[in-house]
Amino acid sequence: MSDAPDLSSLDSQLTATDKSELQTFLNHTRQRSEIQQRTHVMTDMCFKKCVTGIKSASLDRTEEACLSNCLDRFYDVAKLTVQHLQSHRG
Amino acid sequence: MSATGSKELKENLMRQIQQESATQNARLLIDAIQDNCFTKCVSKPGTSLSKAENTCYTQCVDKYMAAWNTVSAALMKRIKEDQGLQ
């Protein structure tokens, strides 16, 4: 999915409406795929931090809370990185 | 060019794109599950997978999928909030 298909070569085979519909579909799919990839990276990282033992097949309340906190704190830290680096330049 | 041919081509391409995207997503999930659950459940690999390792592994798979859903929901919430701020 990394390379965007070149739709220009399909110019002669697609009507203008179908072409723009396809382009919209492609953009949506790409966006969804990016979000899914981000979810994979975050789940991998947060699962390692939050799930310490496997005693059942479902998440307990502590693990569940930890997982969503993990995501939110990662975004806090992302903001903090930029802020802190900017303060060094001042 | 015919309108029918164009429609058919468009639908075929959409199906292919959709399938490729779903396959890639599944592969990433499977790799991550295997990586995490093997680490957690098979700490000292023996000559075969023990019953305990087996149980641990399948429970871990279910847990990982639940975790994926939790993180996904939190991320979607976050994205929506960020969009609201702009």
Backbone of each chain as nested JSON, in Angstrom:
{
  "chains": [
    {"id": "A", "residues": [
      {"number": 1, "name": "MET", "atoms": {"N": [0.813, -1.208, 0.0], "CA": [0.0, 0.0, 0.0], "C": [0.857, 1.274, 0.0]}},
      {"number": 2, "name": "SER", "atoms": {"N": [2.171, 1.127, 0.02], "CA": [3.01, 2.321, 0.132], "C": [3.033, 3.128, -1.16]}},
      {"number": 3, "name": "ASP", "atoms": {"N": [3.012, 2.457, -2.275], "CA": [3.015, 3.181, -3.538], "C": [1.594, 3.465, -3.997]}},
      {"number": 4, "name": "ALA", "atoms": {"N": [1.342, 4.713, -4.28], "CA": [0.018, 5.064, -4.775], "C": [-0.094, 4.614, -6.229]}},
      {"number": 5, "name": "PRO", "atoms": {"N": [-1.146, 3.852, -6.549], "CA": [-1.281, 3.427, -7.939], "C": [-1.434, 4.647, -8.85]}},
      {"number": 6, "name": "ASP", "atoms": {"N": [-0.865, 4.555, -10.002], "CA": [-0.929, 5.676, -10.937], "C": [-2.231, 5.607, -11.733]}},
      {"number": 7, "name": "LEU", "atoms": {"N": [-3.137, 6.492, -11.387], "CA": [-4.444, 6.45, -12.021], "C": [-4.46, 7.086, -13.408]}},
      {"number": 8, "name": "SER", "atoms": {"N": [-3.39, 7.815, -13.726], "CA": [-3.394, 8.525, -15.007], "C": [-3.397, 7.566, -16.197]}},
      {"number": 9, "name": "SER", "atoms": {"N": [-2.805, 6.374, -15.983], "CA": [-2.772, 5.399, -17.07], "C": [-4.146, 4.795, -17.331]}},
      {"number": 10, "name": "LEU", "atoms": {"N": [-5.04, 5.0, -16.372], "CA": [-6.389, 4.465, -16.53], "C": [-7.343, 5.496, -17.127]}},
      {"number": 11, "name": "ASP", "atoms": {"N": [-6.772, 6.647, -17.413], "CA": [-7.533, 7.767, -17.97], "C": [-8.496, 7.361, -19.082]}},
      {"number": 12, "name": "SER", "atoms": {"N": [-7.957, 6.588, -20.015], "CA": [-8.737, 6.265, -21.206], "C": [-9.815, 5.223, -20.924]}},
      {"number": 13, "name": "GLN", "atoms": {"N": [-9.685, 4.54, -19.768], "CA": [-10.651, 3.469, -19.504], "C": [-11.727, 3.827, -18.484]}},
      {"number": 14, "name": "LEU", "atoms": {"N": [-11.521, 4.937, -17.806], "CA": [-12.488, 5.308, -16.774], "C": [-13.184, 6.634, -17.099]}},
      {"number": 15, "name": "THR", "atoms": {"N": [-14.457, 6.691, -16.768], "CA": [-15.161, 7.965, -16.931], "C": [-14.684, 8.906, -15.829]}},
      {"number": 16, "name": "ALA", "atoms": {"N": [-14.9, 10.19, -16.024], "CA": [-14.438, 11.185, -15.054], "C": [-15.045, 10.938, -13.671]}},
      {"number": 17, "name": "THR", "atoms": {"N": [-16.293, 10.579, -13.645], "CA": [-16.982, 10.327, -12.369], "C": [-16.374, 9.125, -11.653]}},
      {"number": 18, "name": "ASP", "atoms": {"N": [-16.175, 8.04, -12.388], "CA": [-15.6, 6.835, -11.788], "C": [-14.181, 7.087, -11.311]}},
      {"number": 19, "name": "LYS", "atoms": {"N": [-13.459, 7.894, -12.085], "CA": [-12.079, 8.19, -11.707], "C": [-12.021, 8.967, -10.393]}},
      {"number": 20, "name": "SER", "atoms": {"N": [-12.887, 9.946, -10.261], "CA": [-12.838, 10.731, -9.032], "C": [-13.377, 9.916, -7.846]}},
      {"number": 21, "name": "GLU", "atoms": {"N": [-14.331, 9.041, -8.117], "CA": [-14.835, 8.157, -7.056], "C": [-13.727, 7.223, -6.565]}},
      {"number": 22, "name": "LEU", "atoms": {"N": [-12.959, 6.735, -7.512], "CA": [-11.86, 5.83, -7.196], "C": [-10.781, 6.557, -6.395]}},
      {"number": 23, "name": "GLN", "atoms": {"N": [-10.515, 7.79, -6.784], "CA": [-9.519, 8.599, -6.085], "C": [-9.94, 8.832, -4.629]}},
      {"number": 24, "name": "THR", "atoms": {"N": [-11.219, 9.137, -4.428], "CA": [-11.748, 9.344, -3.079], "C": [-11.628, 8.064, -2.255]}},
      {"number": 25, "name": "PHE", "atoms": {"N": [-11.997, 6.954, -2.869], "CA": [-11.911, 5.655, -2.204], "C": [-10.472, 5.345, -1.792]}},
      {"number": 26, "name": "LEU", "atoms": {"N": [-9.565, 5.66, -2.697], "CA": [-8.143, 5.426, -2.456], "C": [-7.637, 6.277, -1.288]}},
      {"number": 27, "name": "ASN", "atoms": {"N": [-8.043, 7.528, -1.266], "CA": [-7.636, 8.416, -0.172], "C": [-8.164, 7.924, 1.172]}},
      {"number": 28, "name": "HIS", "atoms": {"N": [-9.408, 7.497, 1.193], "CA": [-9.999, 6.972, 2.427], "C": [-9.272, 5.726, 2.896]}},
      {"number": 29, "name": "THR", "atoms": {"N": [-8.993, 4.836, 1.957], "CA": [-8.321, 3.589, 2.311], "C": [-6.925, 3.88, 2.867]}},
      {"number": 30, "name": "ARG", "atoms": {"N": [-6.239, 4.816, 2.226], "CA": [-4.891, 5.169, 2.671], "C": [-4.918, 5.743, 4.091]}},
      {"number": 31, "name": "GLN", "atoms": {"N": [-5.906, 6.61, 4.324], "CA": [-6.043, 7.23, 5.637], "C": [-6.345, 6.177, 6.71]}},
      {"number": 32, "name": "ARG", "atoms": {"N": [-7.259, 5.264, 6.383], "CA": [-7.62, 4.225, 7.328], "C": [-6.425, 3.312, 7.605]}},
      {"number": 33, "name": "SER", "atoms": {"N": [-5.678, 3.037, 6.551], "CA": [-4.509, 2.192, 6.682], "C": [-3.443, 2.843, 7.579]}},
      {"number": 34, "name": "GLU", "atoms": {"N": [-3.303, 4.162, 7.468], "CA": [-2.35, 4.878, 8.326], "C": [-2.771, 4.796, 9.79]}},
      {"number": 35, "name": "ILE", "atoms": {"N": [-4.055, 4.972, 10.041], "CA": [-4.571, 4.881, 11.407], "C": [-4.385, 3.468, 11.952]}},
      {"number": 36, "name": "GLN", "atoms": {"N": [-4.635, 2.48, 11.114], "CA": [-4.449, 1.091, 11.546], "C": [-2.989, 0.825, 11.892]}},
      {"number": 37, "name": "GLN", "atoms": {"N": [-2.088, 1.367, 11.088], "CA": [-0.67, 1.156, 11.36], "C": [-0.245, 1.809, 12.661]}},
      {"number": 38, "name": "ARG", "atoms": {"N": [-0.804, 3.004, 12.899], "CA": [-0.498, 3.677, 14.15], "C": [-1.047, 2.857, 15.323]}},
      {"number": 39, "name": "THR", "atoms": {"N": [-2.213, 2.291, 15.134], "CA": [-2.805, 1.444, 16.17], "C": [-1.919, 0.226, 16.45]}},
      {"number": 40, "name": "HIS", "atoms": {"N": [-1.346, -0.348, 15.4], "CA": [-0.454, -1.501, 15.594], "C": [0.768, -1.114, 16.427]}},
      {"number": 41, "name": "VAL", "atoms": {"N": [1.382, -0.002, 16.09], "CA": [2.575, 0.449, 16.811], "C": [2.246, 0.71, 18.282]}},
      {"number": 42, "name": "MET", "atoms": {"N": [1.131, 1.409, 18.515], "CA": [0.75, 1.744, 19.88], "C": [0.332, 0.508, 20.687]}},
      {"number": 43, "name": "THR", "atoms": {"N": [-0.4, -0.398, 20.063], "CA": [-0.83, -1.61, 20.773], "C": [0.397, -2.425, 21.189]}},
      {"number": 44, "name": "ASP", "atoms": {"N": [1.342, -2.546, 20.281], "CA": [2.561, -3.297, 20.566], "C": [3.286, -2.712, 21.785]}},
      {"number": 45, "name": "MET", "atoms": {"N": [3.446, -1.394, 21.773], "CA": [4.158, -0.724, 22.858], "C": [3.382, -0.813, 24.176]}},
      {"number": 46, "name": "CYS", "atoms": {"N": [2.07, -0.527, 24.112], "CA": [1.268, -0.458, 25.338], "C": [0.956, -1.845, 25.915]}},
      {"number": 47, "name": "PHE", "atoms": {"N": [0.833, -2.834, 25.065], "CA": [0.614, -4.204, 25.542], "C": [1.82, -4.642, 26.391]}},
      {"number": 48, "name": "LYS", "atoms": {"N": [3.013, -4.296, 25.919], "CA": [4.234, -4.647, 26.653], "C": [4.252, -3.981, 28.027]}},
      {"number": 49, "name": "LYS", "atoms": {"N": [3.755, -2.746, 28.092], "CA": [3.757, -2.023, 29.359], "C": [2.618, -2.443, 30.288]}},
      {"number": 50, "name": "CYS", "atoms": {"N": [1.466, -2.704, 29.732], "CA": [0.252, -2.843, 30.555], "C": [-0.151, -4.271, 30.871]}},
      {"number": 51, "name": "VAL", "atoms": {"N": [0.204, -5.203, 30.023], "CA": [-0.206, -6.585, 30.268], "C": [1.006, -7.368, 30.755]}},
      {"number": 52, "name": "THR", "atoms": {"N": [1.013, -7.616, 32.064], "CA": [2.198, -8.237, 32.638], "C": [2.062, -9.748, 32.736]}},
      {"number": 53, "name": "GLY", "atoms": {"N": [0.856, -10.223, 33.008], "CA": [0.671, -11.668, 33.108], "C": [-0.517, -12.119, 32.28]}},
      {"number": 54, "name": "ILE", "atoms": {"N": [-0.467, -13.352, 31.843], "CA": [-1.603, -13.893, 31.102], "C": [-2.308, -14.909, 31.998]}},
      {"number": 55, "name": "LYS", "atoms": {"N": [-3.332, -14.426, 32.694], "CA": [-4.054, -15.352, 33.573], "C": [-5.445, -15.647, 33.051]}},
      {"number": 56, "name": "SER", "atoms": {"N": [-5.886, -14.831, 32.11], "CA": [-7.191, -15.099, 31.484], "C": [-7.169, -14.595, 30.051]}},
      {"number": 57, "name": "ALA", "atoms": {"N": [-8.241, -14.865, 29.325], "CA": [-8.281, -14.477, 27.921], "C": [-8.795, -13.053, 27.723]}},
      {"number": 58, "name": "SER", "atoms": {"N": [-9.253, -12.426, 28.806], "CA": [-9.754, -11.053, 28.642], "C": [-8.941, -10.074, 29.476]}},
      {"number": 59, "name": "LEU", "atoms": {"N": [-9.083, -8.806, 29.146], "CA": [-8.345, -7.778, 29.867], "C": [-9.064, -7.476, 31.18]}},
      {"number": 60, "name": "ASP", "atoms": {"N": [-8.303, -7.298, 32.263], "CA": [-8.983, -6.85, 33.477], "C": [-9.068, -5.323, 33.451]}},
      {"number": 61, "name": "ARG", "atoms": {"N": [-9.764, -4.771, 34.447], "CA": [-10.055, -3.341, 34.418], "C": [-8.768, -2.484, 34.484]}},
      {"number": 62, "name": "THR", "atoms": {"N": [-7.808, -2.951, 35.271], "CA": [-6.544, -2.223, 35.398], "C": [-5.799, -2.181, 34.061]}},
      {"number": 63, "name": "GLU", "atoms": {"N": [-5.752, -3.321, 33.394], "CA": [-5.047, -3.384, 32.107], "C": [-5.739, -2.502, 31.063]}},
      {"number": 64, "name": "GLU", "atoms": {"N": [-7.039, -2.557, 31.073], "CA": [-7.827, -1.772, 30.129], "C": [-7.57, -0.273, 30.319]}},
      {"number": 65, "name": "ALA", "atoms": {"N": [-7.603, 0.158, 31.575], "CA": [-7.354, 1.574, 31.877], "C": [-5.93, 1.949, 31.502]}},
      {"number": 66, "name": "CYS", "atoms": {"N": [-4.992, 1.067, 31.821], "CA": [-3.584, 1.307, 31.492], "C": [-3.405, 1.5, 29.989]}},
      {"number": 67, "name": "LEU", "atoms": {"N": [-4.088, 0.696, 29.188], "CA": [-3.937, 0.779, 27.734], "C": [-4.405, 2.128, 27.174]}},
      {"number": 68, "name": "SER", "atoms": {"N": [-5.547, 2.598, 27.653], "CA": [-5.968, 3.888, 27.103], "C": [-5.149, 5.036, 27.685]}},
      {"number": 69, "name": "ASN", "atoms": {"N": [-4.74, 4.906, 28.959], "CA": [-3.825, 5.911, 29.51], "C": [-2.509, 5.938, 28.745]}},
      {"number": 70, "name": "CYS", "atoms": {"N": [-2.031, 4.763, 28.392], "CA": [-0.76, 4.628, 27.673], "C": [-0.793, 5.444, 26.377]}},
      {"number": 71, "name": "LEU", "atoms": {"N": [-1.902, 5.319, 25.659], "CA": [-2.028, 6.062, 24.406], "C": [-2.061, 7.567, 24.666]}},
      {"number": 72, "name": "ASP", "atoms": {"N": [-2.877, 7.965, 25.644], "CA": [-2.997, 9.399, 25.933], "C": [-1.683, 10.0, 26.424]}},
      {"number": 73, "name": "ARG", "atoms": {"N": [-0.963, 9.279, 27.272], "CA": [0.308, 9.798, 27.79], "C": [1.368, 9.87, 26.688]}},
      {"number": 74, "name": "PHE", "atoms": {"N": [1.283, 8.941, 25.745], "CA": [2.236, 8.982, 24.629], "C": [2.057, 10.274, 23.832]}},
      {"number": 75, "name": "TYR", "atoms": {"N": [0.797, 10.686, 23.7], "CA": [0.536, 11.94, 22.985], "C": [0.968, 13.153, 23.806]}},
      {"number": 76, "name": "ASP", "atoms": {"N": [0.828, 13.08, 25.121], "CA": [1.333, 14.151, 25.985], "C": [2.836, 14.306, 25.787]}},
      {"number": 77, "name": "VAL", "atoms": {"N": [3.514, 13.179, 25.774], "CA": [4.969, 13.172, 25.635], "C": [5.386, 13.705, 24.252]}},
      {"number": 78, "name": "ALA", "atoms": {"N": [4.577, 13.377, 23.258], "CA": [4.874, 13.874, 21.911], "C": [4.859, 15.403, 21.895]}},
      {"number": 79, "name": "LYS", "atoms": {"N": [3.873, 15.964, 22.586], "CA": [3.761, 17.422, 22.671], "C": [4.938, 17.991, 23.457]}},
      {"number": 80, "name": "LEU", "atoms": {"N": [5.258, 17.314, 24.543], "CA": [6.333, 17.742, 25.429], "C": [7.686, 17.762, 24.713]}},
      {"number": 81, "name": "THR", "atoms": {"N": [7.914, 16.803, 23.851], "CA": [9.182, 16.745, 23.105], "C": [9.398, 18.037, 22.329]}},
      {"number": 82, "name": "VAL", "atoms": {"N": [8.383, 18.411, 21.586], "CA": [8.477, 19.615, 20.76], "C": [8.652, 20.861, 21.634]}},
      {"number": 83, "name": "GLN", "atoms": {"N": [7.829, 20.939, 22.702], "CA": [7.905, 22.094, 23.594], "C": [9.292, 22.227, 24.209]}},
      {"number": 84, "name": "HIS", "atoms": {"N": [9.802, 21.115, 24.691], "CA": [11.085, 21.145, 25.375], "C": [12.224, 21.507, 24.427]}},
      {"number": 85, "name": "LEU", "atoms": {"N": [12.195, 20.939, 23.234], "CA": [13.251, 21.245, 22.265], "C": [13.176, 22.707, 21.827]}},
      {"number": 86, "name": "GLN", "atoms": {"N": [11.962, 23.216, 21.719], "CA": [11.808, 24.616, 21.332], "C": [12.344, 25.55, 22.414]}},
      {"number": 87, "name": "SER", "atoms": {"N": [12.188, 25.148, 23.687], "CA": [12.65, 25.999, 24.784], "C": [14.175, 26.117, 24.788]}},
      {"number": 88, "name": "HIS", "atoms": {"N": [14.858, 25.158, 24.203], "CA": [16.325, 25.208, 24.112], "C": [16.805, 26.206, 23.071]}},
      {"number": 89, "name": "ARG", "atoms": {"N": [15.956, 26.47, 22.113], "CA": [16.39, 27.33, 21.011], "C": [16.255, 28.807, 21.363]}},
      {"number": 90, "name": "GLY", "atoms": {"N": [15.429, 29.104, 22.409], "CA": [15.041, 30.478, 22.709], "C": [16.139, 31.382, 23.182]}}
    ]},
    {"id": "B", "residues": [
      {"number": 1, "name": "MET", "atoms": {"N": [-14.543, 4.543, -24.722], "CA": [-14.746, 3.905, -23.418], "C": [-16.234, 3.754, -23.138]}},
      {"number": 2, "name": "SER", "atoms": {"N": [-16.613, 2.635, -22.523], "CA": [-18.021, 2.431, -22.204], "C": [-18.251, 2.668, -20.711]}},
      {"number": 3, "name": "ALA", "atoms": {"N": [-19.433, 3.163, -20.401], "CA": [-19.754, 3.447, -18.998], "C": [-19.771, 2.161, -18.172]}},
      {"number": 4, "name": "THR", "atoms": {"N": [-20.24, 1.085, -18.792], "CA": [-20.296, -0.202, -18.093], "C": [-18.891, -0.722, -17.826]}},
      {"number": 5, "name": "GLY", "atoms": {"N": [-18.026, -0.62, -18.838], "CA": [-16.643, -1.054, -18.686], "C": [-15.936, -0.266, -17.608]}},
      {"number": 6, "name": "SER", "atoms": {"N": [-16.182, 1.02, -17.588], "CA": [-15.567, 1.896, -16.591], "C": [-16.018, 1.527, -15.18]}},
      {"number": 7, "name": "LYS", "atoms": {"N": [-17.303, 1.293, -15.046], "CA": [-17.862, 0.942, -13.732], "C": [-17.258, -0.377, -13.235]}},
      {"number": 8, "name": "GLU", "atoms": {"N": [-17.165, -1.325, -14.173], "CA": [-16.636, -2.636, -13.817], "C": [-15.166, -2.535, -13.381]}},
      {"number": 9, "name": "LEU", "atoms": {"N": [-14.408, -1.764, -14.15], "CA": [-12.994, -1.567, -13.828], "C": [-12.833, -0.897, -12.468]}},
      {"number": 10, "name": "LYS", "atoms": {"N": [-13.645, 0.126, -12.242], "CA": [-13.595, 0.848, -10.967], "C": [-13.882, -0.103, -9.808]}},
      {"number": 11, "name": "GLU", "atoms": {"N": [-14.93, -0.893, -9.953], "CA": [-15.308, -1.806, -8.87], "C": [-14.249, -2.878, -8.626]}},
      {"number": 12, "name": "ASN", "atoms": {"N": [-13.644, -3.353, -9.707], "CA": [-12.562, -4.335, -9.557], "C": [-11.378, -3.739, -8.803]}},
      {"number": 13, "name": "LEU", "atoms": {"N": [-11.025, -2.517, -9.173], "CA": [-9.89, -1.867, -8.523], "C": [-10.174, -1.629, -7.044]}},
      {"number": 14, "name": "MET", "atoms": {"N": [-11.398, -1.198, -6.746], "CA": [-11.773, -0.958, -5.349], "C": [-11.673, -2.247, -4.539]}},
      {"number": 15, "name": "ARG", "atoms": {"N": [-12.15, -3.329, -5.132], "CA": [-12.102, -4.619, -4.439], "C": [-10.654, -5.029, -4.169]}},
      {"number": 16, "name": "GLN", "atoms": {"N": [-9.809, -4.834, -5.177], "CA": [-8.387, -5.192, -5.015], "C": [-7.712, -4.366, -3.927]}},
      {"number": 17, "name": "ILE", "atoms": {"N": [-7.979, -3.066, -3.956], "CA": [-7.385, -2.152, -2.973], "C": [-7.834, -2.539, -1.568]}},
      {"number": 18, "name": "GLN", "atoms": {"N": [-9.12, -2.793, -1.443], "CA": [-9.712, -3.173, -0.163], "C": [-9.09, -4.461, 0.368]}},
      {"number": 19, "name": "GLN", "atoms": {"N": [-8.93, -5.433, -0.52], "CA": [-8.372, -6.726, -0.128], "C": [-6.916, -6.604, 0.31]}},
      {"number": 20, "name": "GLU", "atoms": {"N": [-6.171, -5.818, -0.469], "CA": [-4.758, -5.649, -0.171], "C": [-4.578, -4.979, 1.186]}},
      {"number": 21, "name": "SER", "atoms": {"N": [-5.411, -3.991, 1.444], "CA": [-5.356, -3.266, 2.699], "C": [-5.708, -4.176, 3.877]}},
      {"number": 22, "name": "ALA", "atoms": {"N": [-6.741, -4.997, 3.702], "CA": [-7.156, -5.916, 4.766], "C": [-6.085, -6.972, 5.03]}},
      {"number": 23, "name": "THR", "atoms": {"N": [-5.469, -7.463, 3.955], "CA": [-4.417, -8.466, 4.105], "C": [-3.222, -7.891, 4.863]}},
      {"number": 24, "name": "GLN", "atoms": {"N": [-2.841, -6.677, 4.504], "CA": [-1.703, -6.048, 5.16], "C": [-1.984, -5.825, 6.643]}},
      {"number": 25, "name": "ASN", "atoms": {"N": [-3.207, -5.384, 6.938], "CA": [-3.596, -5.152, 8.324], "C": [-3.553, -6.45, 9.129]}},
      {"number": 26, "name": "ALA", "atoms": {"N": [-4.081, -7.516, 8.549], "CA": [-4.089, -8.812, 9.224], "C": [-2.663, -9.307, 9.466]}},
      {"number": 27, "name": "ARG", "atoms": {"N": [-1.802, -9.117, 8.471], "CA": [-0.419, -9.582, 8.619], "C": [0.297, -8.848, 9.761]}},
      {"number": 28, "name": "LEU", "atoms": {"N": [0.091, -7.539, 9.84], "CA": [0.712, -6.76, 10.912], "C": [0.224, -7.226, 12.277]}},
      {"number": 29, "name": "LEU", "atoms": {"N": [-1.085, -7.505, 12.358], "CA": [-1.662, -7.96, 13.621], "C": [-1.1, -9.327, 14.011]}},
      {"number": 30, "name": "ILE", "atoms": {"N": [-1.042, -10.228, 13.067], "CA": [-0.553, -11.581, 13.33], "C": [0.918, -11.558, 13.767]}},
      {"number": 31, "name": "ASP", "atoms": {"N": [1.73, -10.758, 13.084], "CA": [3.149, -10.646, 13.459], "C": [3.307, -10.12, 14.884]}},
      {"number": 32, "name": "ALA", "atoms": {"N": [2.524, -9.09, 15.209], "CA": [2.631, -8.485, 16.536], "C": [2.164, -9.461, 17.615]}},
      {"number": 33, "name": "ILE", "atoms": {"N": [1.096, -10.186, 17.335], "CA": [0.583, -11.172, 18.286], "C": [1.647, -12.232, 18.55]}},
      {"number": 34, "name": "GLN", "atoms": {"N": [2.226, -12.742, 17.471], "CA": [3.203, -13.803, 17.615], "C": [4.425, -13.34, 18.401]}},
      {"number": 35, "name": "ASP", "atoms": {"N": [4.884, -12.143, 18.08], "CA": [6.032, -11.562, 18.753], "C": [5.769, -11.407, 20.258]}},
      {"number": 36, "name": "ASN", "atoms": {"N": [4.634, -10.756, 20.592], "CA": [4.325, -10.497, 21.992], "C": [3.997, -11.761, 22.78]}},
      {"number": 37, "name": "CYS", "atoms": {"N": [3.193, -12.619, 22.203], "CA": [2.72, -13.777, 22.949], "C": [3.776, -14.874, 23.041]}},
      {"number": 38, "name": "PHE", "atoms": {"N": [4.619, -14.973, 22.053], "CA": [5.73, -15.928, 22.148], "C": [6.665, -15.503, 23.276]}},
      {"number": 39, "name": "THR", "atoms": {"N": [6.963, -14.197, 23.318], "CA": [7.817, -13.671, 24.377], "C": [7.204, -13.929, 25.755]}},
      {"number": 40, "name": "LYS", "atoms": {"N": [5.898, -13.668, 25.887], "CA": [5.239, -13.805, 27.187], "C": [5.04, -15.258, 27.611]}},
      {"number": 41, "name": "CYS", "atoms": {"N": [4.72, -16.12, 26.654], "CA": [4.267, -17.465, 27.032], "C": [5.31, -18.564, 26.862]}},
      {"number": 42, "name": "VAL", "atoms": {"N": [6.276, -18.35, 25.996], "CA": [7.285, -19.397, 25.803], "C": [8.639, -18.83, 26.22]}},
      {"number": 43, "name": "SER", "atoms": {"N": [8.845, -18.778, 27.531], "CA": [10.065, -18.125, 28.02], "C": [11.287, -19.028, 27.872]}},
      {"number": 44, "name": "LYS", "atoms": {"N": [11.078, -20.34, 28.122], "CA": [12.192, -21.285, 27.936], "C": [11.726, -22.397, 26.999]}},
      {"number": 45, "name": "PRO", "atoms": {"N": [11.947, -22.23, 25.704], "CA": [11.43, -23.206, 24.735], "C": [11.957, -24.618, 24.987]}},
      {"number": 46, "name": "GLY", "atoms": {"N": [11.036, -25.55, 25.107], "CA": [11.414, -26.956, 25.319], "C": [11.308, -27.73, 24.016]}},
      {"number": 47, "name": "THR", "atoms": {"N": [11.26, -29.031, 24.098], "CA": [11.217, -29.864, 22.894], "C": [9.837, -29.859, 22.243]}},
      {"number": 48, "name": "SER", "atoms": {"N": [8.821, -29.484, 23.016], "CA": [7.495, -29.288, 22.433], "C": [6.75, -28.215, 23.215]}},
      {"number": 49, "name": "LEU", "atoms": {"N": [5.652, -27.751, 22.662], "CA": [4.856, -26.738, 23.327], "C": [4.063, -27.409, 24.453]}},
      {"number": 50, "name": "SER", "atoms": {"N": [4.278, -26.981, 25.69], "CA": [3.586, -27.614, 26.814], "C": [2.123, -27.186, 26.835]}},
      {"number": 51, "name": "LYS", "atoms": {"N": [1.342, -27.893, 27.631], "CA": [-0.081, -27.575, 27.748], "C": [-0.25, -26.159, 28.319]}},
      {"number": 52, "name": "ALA", "atoms": {"N": [0.58, -25.845, 29.302], "CA": [0.508, -24.52, 29.931], "C": [0.852, -23.419, 28.926]}},
      {"number": 53, "name": "GLU", "atoms": {"N": [1.868, -23.661, 28.117], "CA": [2.263, -22.672, 27.1], "C": [1.15, -22.488, 26.075]}},
      {"number": 54, "name": "ASN", "atoms": {"N": [0.563, -23.607, 25.714], "CA": [-0.54, -23.601, 24.762], "C": [-1.702, -22.735, 25.263]}},
      {"number": 55, "name": "THR", "atoms": {"N": [-2.097, -22.983, 26.508], "CA": [-3.191, -22.222, 27.115], "C": [-2.827, -20.745, 27.201]}},
      {"number": 56, "name": "CYS", "atoms": {"N": [-1.624, -20.493, 27.714], "CA": [-1.153, -19.112, 27.836], "C": [-1.2, -18.412, 26.476]}},
      {"number": 57, "name": "TYR", "atoms": {"N": [-0.73, -19.107, 25.467], "CA": [-0.64, -18.483, 24.14], "C": [-2.007, -18.103, 23.588]}},
      {"number": 58, "name": "THR", "atoms": {"N": [-2.963, -19.03, 23.664], "CA": [-4.285, -18.713, 23.106], "C": [-4.976, -17.606, 23.904]}},
      {"number": 59, "name": "GLN", "atoms": {"N": [-4.771, -17.616, 25.219], "CA": [-5.332, -16.534, 26.034], "C": [-4.683, -15.205, 25.672]}},
      {"number": 60, "name": "CYS", "atoms": {"N": [-3.391, -15.267, 25.435], "CA": [-2.638, -14.064, 25.064], "C": [-3.129, -13.501, 23.724]}},
      {"number": 61, "name": "VAL", "atoms": {"N": [-3.416, -14.387, 22.786], "CA": [-3.94, -13.953, 21.477], "C": [-5.242, -13.167, 21.662]}},
      {"number": 62, "name": "ASP", "atoms": {"N": [-6.145, -13.742, 22.46], "CA": [-7.423, -13.065, 22.719], "C": [-7.211, -11.731, 23.414]}},
      {"number": 63, "name": "LYS", "atoms": {"N": [-6.29, -11.725, 24.356], "CA": [-5.994, -10.506, 25.093], "C": [-5.417, -9.43, 24.171]}},
      {"number": 64, "name": "TYR", "atoms": {"N": [-4.544, -9.867, 23.275], "CA": [-3.911, -8.904, 22.374], "C": [-4.953, -8.257, 21.471]}},
      {"number": 65, "name": "MET", "atoms": {"N": [-5.901, -9.068, 20.997], "CA": [-6.95, -8.514, 20.135], "C": [-7.817, -7.531, 20.91]}},
      {"number": 66, "name": "ALA", "atoms": {"N": [-8.111, -7.873, 22.166], "CA": [-8.89, -6.956, 23.005], "C": [-8.112, -5.651, 23.202]}},
      {"number": 67, "name": "ALA", "atoms": {"N": [-6.793, -5.785, 23.42], "CA": [-5.946, -4.608, 23.603], "C": [-5.947, -3.75, 22.339]}},
      {"number": 68, "name": "TRP", "atoms": {"N": [-5.907, -4.406, 21.186], "CA": [-5.925, -3.678, 19.914], "C": [-7.194, -2.836, 19.821]}},
      {"number": 69, "name": "ASN", "atoms": {"N": [-8.314, -3.438, 20.195], "CA": [-9.591, -2.725, 20.137], "C": [-9.63, -1.554, 21.116]}},
      {"number": 70, "name": "THR", "atoms": {"N": [-9.075, -1.763, 22.305], "CA": [-9.046, -0.691, 23.299], "C": [-8.186, 0.479, 22.819]}},
      {"number": 71, "name": "VAL", "atoms": {"N": [-7.001, 0.157, 22.321], "CA": [-6.095, 1.199, 21.841], "C": [-6.707, 1.905, 20.625]}},
      {"number": 72, "name": "SER", "atoms": {"N": [-7.322, 1.137, 19.756], "CA": [-7.963, 1.715, 18.578], "C": [-9.051, 2.714, 18.973]}},
      {"number": 73, "name": "ALA", "atoms": {"N": [-9.88, 2.33, 19.96], "CA": [-10.95, 3.224, 20.42], "C": [-10.361, 4.497, 21.03]}},
      {"number": 74, "name": "ALA", "atoms": {"N": [-9.307, 4.348, 21.828], "CA": [-8.67, 5.507, 22.458], "C": [-8.05, 6.423, 21.403]}},
      {"number": 75, "name": "LEU", "atoms": {"N": [-7.464, 5.815, 20.392], "CA": [-6.842, 6.601, 19.324], "C": [-7.898, 7.356, 18.51]}},
      {"number": 76, "name": "MET", "atoms": {"N": [-9.001, 6.696, 18.202], "CA": [-10.071, 7.35, 17.459], "C": [-10.64, 8.534, 18.238]}},
      {"number": 77, "name": "LYS", "atoms": {"N": [-10.782, 8.341, 19.551], "CA": [-11.276, 9.405, 20.415], "C": [-10.311, 10.594, 20.351]}},
      {"number": 78, "name": "ARG", "atoms": {"N": [-9.047, 10.272, 20.453], "CA": [-7.999, 11.28, 20.41], "C": [-8.021, 12.049, 19.076]}},
      {"number": 79, "name": "ILE", "atoms": {"N": [-8.132, 11.335, 17.994], "CA": [-8.152, 11.957, 16.67], "C": [-9.363, 12.88, 16.533]}},
      {"number": 80, "name": "LYS", "atoms": {"N": [-10.501, 12.419, 17.013], "CA": [-11.72, 13.239, 16.953], "C": [-11.561, 14.513, 17.77]}},
      {"number": 81, "name": "GLU", "atoms": {"N": [-10.974, 14.37, 18.962], "CA": [-10.765, 15.54, 19.819], "C": [-9.818, 16.53, 19.164]}},
      {"number": 82, "name": "ASP", "atoms": {"N": [-8.743, 16.008, 18.571], "CA": [-7.767, 16.873, 17.908], "C": [-8.401, 17.614, 16.735]}},
      {"number": 83, "name": "GLN", "atoms": {"N": [-9.269, 16.915, 16.021], "CA": [-9.936, 17.56, 14.888], "C": [-10.874, 18.65, 15.371]}},
      {"number": 84, "name": "GLY", "atoms": {"N": [-11.509, 18.416, 16.527], "CA": [-12.413, 19.402, 17.106], "C": [-11.707, 20.687, 17.479]}},
      {"number": 85, "name": "LEU", "atoms": {"N": [-10.407, 20.58, 17.818], "CA": [-9.63, 21.745, 18.24], "C": [-9.203, 22.632, 17.081]}},
      {"number": 86, "name": "GLN", "atoms": {"N": [-9.112, 22.034, 15.89], "CA": [-8.594, 22.784, 14.755], "C": [-9.603, 23.767, 14.173]}}
    ]}
  ]
}
